[in-house]
């Protein structure tokens, strides 16, 4: 799957990406709403290795793409989606702390949506965000996602049950929206 945007290029996660992926997952600011602290071995087994197999339409694992700046190949974050069946995929993204608030999130999310809708032919994209993650909520809404509900006490994080916000974006809404498409 080829995804393009103006400032970033995207490639499937590979063994060479381990140092960046590990650092991203060890950053408390990045993982605040995602995961309790984990050691390197847990990150490798629970998150990295399961995202390494080649993704093809119909795969049951996450498509994980590393985002890199075109100008100097610096890794910015990871993005991707997982097929949830019936024409629906769930999207996800993590941006390194140094690149948050610089427009890379919206650029990559729009490019990912374009790829998922046109190249994989999904009819709907969803995203689940831990309640309180206002930056991710704003990013999803800027890309055209609509908050469809709240799953109460859905996710155990930081020693207590957290609510999850659920967002959705229909293919027809994305096509009709005024979001600029990535090149």
C-alpha positions in Angstrom: 0.0 0.0 0.0 1.5 3.3 -1.1 0.5 6.3 1.0 1.9 9.8 0.1 1.7 13.3 1.6 3.5 16.5 1.0 6.2 16.4 3.8 6.2 12.7 4.8 6.9 9.4 3.3 5.6 6.1 4.7 7.1 2.6 4.9 6.0 -0.6 6.6 7.6 -1.2 10.0 10.8 -3.2 9.7 13.4 -4.6 12.1 15.5 -1.5 11.4 12.8 0.6 13.0 13.1 -1.0 16.4 15.2 1.8 18.1 12.7 4.5 17.0 9.6 2.3 17.8 11.0 1.5 21.2 11.9 5.1 22.0 8.4 6.2 21.0 6.8 3.6 23.2 9.1 4.5 26.2 8.1 8.2 26.0 5.7 8.9 28.8 4.2 11.9 27.0 3.5 9.9 23.9 2.0 6.9 25.8 0.1 8.9 28.4 -3.3 7.9 27.0 -2.1 4.6 25.3 -0.3 2.3 27.7 1.0 1.9 31.2 4.9 2.0 31.3 6.4 -1.1 29.8 10.0 -2.3 29.5 11.8 -2.9 26.2 11.1 -6.6 26.2 7.3 -6.1 26.7 7.3 -3.5 23.9 9.1 -5.8 21.5 6.8 -8.8 22.3 3.5 -7.0 22.7 3.6 -4.2 20.1 6.6 -4.4 17.7 6.9 -8.1 16.6 3.1 -8.4 15.9 3.3 -5.5 13.5 6.2 -6.8 11.5 4.4 -9.3 9.2 3.7 -8.0 5.7 0.2 -6.5 5.5 -2.2 -7.3 2.7 -5.9 -6.6 2.4 -7.7 -9.1 4.6 -4.8 -9.3 7.1 -5.9 -9.7 10.7 -3.0 -7.6 12.1 -2.3 -3.9 12.1 -0.8 -2.2 9.0 2.0 -0.2 10.8 3.7 2.5 8.8 6.6 4.5 9.9 6.3 8.2 9.0 9.6 10.0 8.0 10.3 13.5 6.9 11.1 13.6 3.2 13.7 16.3 3.7 16.0 14.3 6.0 14.4 10.9 6.6 13.9 11.7 10.3 11.3 9.4 11.8 8.2 11.3 13.0 5.9 8.6 14.2 3.8 5.6 13.3 0.4 5.3 11.8 -1.8 2.6 10.4 -5.0 0.6 10.6 -6.5 -2.8 11.3 -9.4 -4.4 9.4 -12.3 -4.8 11.7 -14.5 -6.6 9.1 -17.6 -5.6 7.2 -15.7 -2.8 5.4 -14.6 -1.1 8.6 -11.0 -0.4 9.7 -9.7 1.2 12.9 -7.0 3.8 12.5 -4.3 4.6 15.0 -1.3 6.9 15.2 1.6 7.9 17.5 3.7 11.0 17.0 7.1 11.5 18.6 6.9 14.4 21.2 9.3 16.6 19.1 6.9 16.5 16.2 3.5 17.1 17.9 1.8 20.3 17.1 3.5 20.8 13.8 0.8 19.6 11.4 2.3 16.1 10.8 -0.6 14.5 12.6 -3.3 15.9 10.3 -1.2 15.4 7.2 -0.6 11.8 8.0 -4.2 11.1 9.1 -5.6 12.5 5.9 -3.1 10.5 3.8 -4.0 7.3 5.8 -7.7 7.9 5.3 -7.2 8.5 1.5 -5.2 5.3 1.3 -7.7 3.2 3.3 -10.7 4.5 1.4 -9.2 4.4 -2.1 -6.6 1.6 -2.0 -8.3 -0.8 0.4 -11.9 0.2 -0.3 -13.1 0.4 3.3 -16.5 2.1 3.7 -15.9 3.4 7.2 -12.9 4.2 9.5 -13.1 4.3 13.2 -10.8 5.4 16.0 -10.8 4.8 19.7 -9.3 7.4 22.0 -8.9 7.3 25.8 -11.2 10.0 27.2 -9.2 13.1 28.1 -6.9 12.9 25.1 -8.0 16.2 23.7 -5.1 16.5 21.2 -6.1 13.2 19.4 -9.8 14.2 19.6 -9.1 17.5 17.9 -7.0 15.8 15.3 -9.6 13.3 14.4 -12.3 16.0 14.3 -10.1 18.2 12.0 -9.8 15.2 9.7 -13.6 14.8 9.5 -14.2 12.1 12.1 -17.4 12.4 14.2 -17.5 11.3 17.8 -20.1 8.6 17.8 -20.1 7.8 21.5 -18.4 7.0 24.8 -17.6 3.5 26.0 -17.8 3.9 29.8 -15.0 2.2 31.8 -13.8 0.5 28.7 -10.0 0.6 29.1 -7.8 -0.2 32.1 -5.0 2.4 32.3 -3.0 3.9 35.1 -4.6 1.7 37.7 -8.2 2.5 36.9 -10.9 2.0 34.3 -11.0 4.8 31.7 -13.7 5.8 29.3 -13.0 5.6 25.6 -14.3 8.0 23.0 -15.3 6.3 19.7 -15.0 8.2 16.4 -16.1 7.3 12.9 -15.6 8.6 9.4 -17.7 7.3 6.4 -16.1 7.1 3.0 -18.9 9.3 1.6 -18.2 12.0 4.2 -14.4 12.0 3.5 -15.0 12.4 -0.3 -17.6 15.1 0.3 -15.6 17.0 2.9 -13.5 20.0 2.2 -10.3 18.5 3.6 -7.4 19.1 1.2 -6.2 15.8 -0.2 -2.6 14.8 0.2 -0.4 14.8 -2.9 
